Amino acid sequence: MKRRRFIAGLGSGAALAACAPETQEQICSNSTQRFEWKLVTTWPPNFPGLGTGVNTLARYIEELSAGRIEVRVYAGGELVPAFEVFDAVQQGTSELGHGAAYYWRGKTEAAQFFAAIPFGLNAHEMNAWLYYGGGLALWREVYEPFNLMPFPCGNTGCQMGGWFNRPIESMDDLKGLKMRIPGIGGEVLQRAGGIPVNLPASEIFTALQTGSIDATEWVSPYNDVAMGLHQAARYYYYPGWQEPGPTLECIVNMDAWNSLPPDLQAIVRIACQATNLDMISEFMARNASSLEQLTADESVEIRPFPEDVLAGIKALTFEVVEELAARDPVAARVWKSYQDFMQRSQPWQAISEQAMLATKLL
Ligand code: CA
């Protein structure tokens, strides 16, 4: 009875039929069927935090399933180009994919809310919205027509605003600025007079170093140092207004998902959830040490964006998001859920995390 309750509990919150108590017999049947799955990613091979996080996911699935699911990881470009991960998993070329939902705005604009919205939810809040605020159920609805089952699977935490080859003193300095910045952040830059570019991770360093772009956002100190961005531009701005806590995704081809017995479905789902925790923990720890390195580096200037620049781009952000919701009814539904959650969350954040963080300055 205890075990039954435990198994039923695994599915709570996210309406996951796979773990309903009536399937207990199936869960306990310990099926011996074996699966060889591919996992395509949008990341460079073994890239610290992101690519290695995917390796962790693959290892969790293999360990938990005692090898009944074998997972072979392919970096961006190895089996399919980075930005074709969504298509490859939809079509079943690969059973699993890992990336960020805002890369798929060309498929469905609503996808962006499940990764990051500028000035939106942080990592804690994303998890709260997805697991306990209805976000994940909406995500499944949005991806269902694409034959995909999504899971939150990693989060970098708050990012940095990015690397710039010239100082940003006012909104005017954004005019004509050619910057790698995906998603809604890119649209905001465009509205401010800049030129957003979307590049896969593997092309960012060269683009910045050769001057084919003037600026790039990527992630945060840990990942940015790994990419060598501190050797390609001088000014490192914060905060990462464009990505306050982006969720990364694991997508599963729906036919492949349906072919799994319930116990293996539970293993994939819980392995994603464990990776979600693992990745943000790693970023939190390693960002701190990489920041020490950058602080000591005289060729780098770490600067806050001026307040009026942040206020200006924040105003533009909500214009962009409201227009998106006005033209796309699916995005409008997701935005309503996201926005309601954000408004409810803010007063609590203000007197808990935000208030505690403020005491560190005392
Ligand atoms: Ca980023």
Residues whose N, C-alpha, C, O or C-beta is under 5 A from the ligand:
A	BS01	CA	Q159 E217 W218 V219 E243
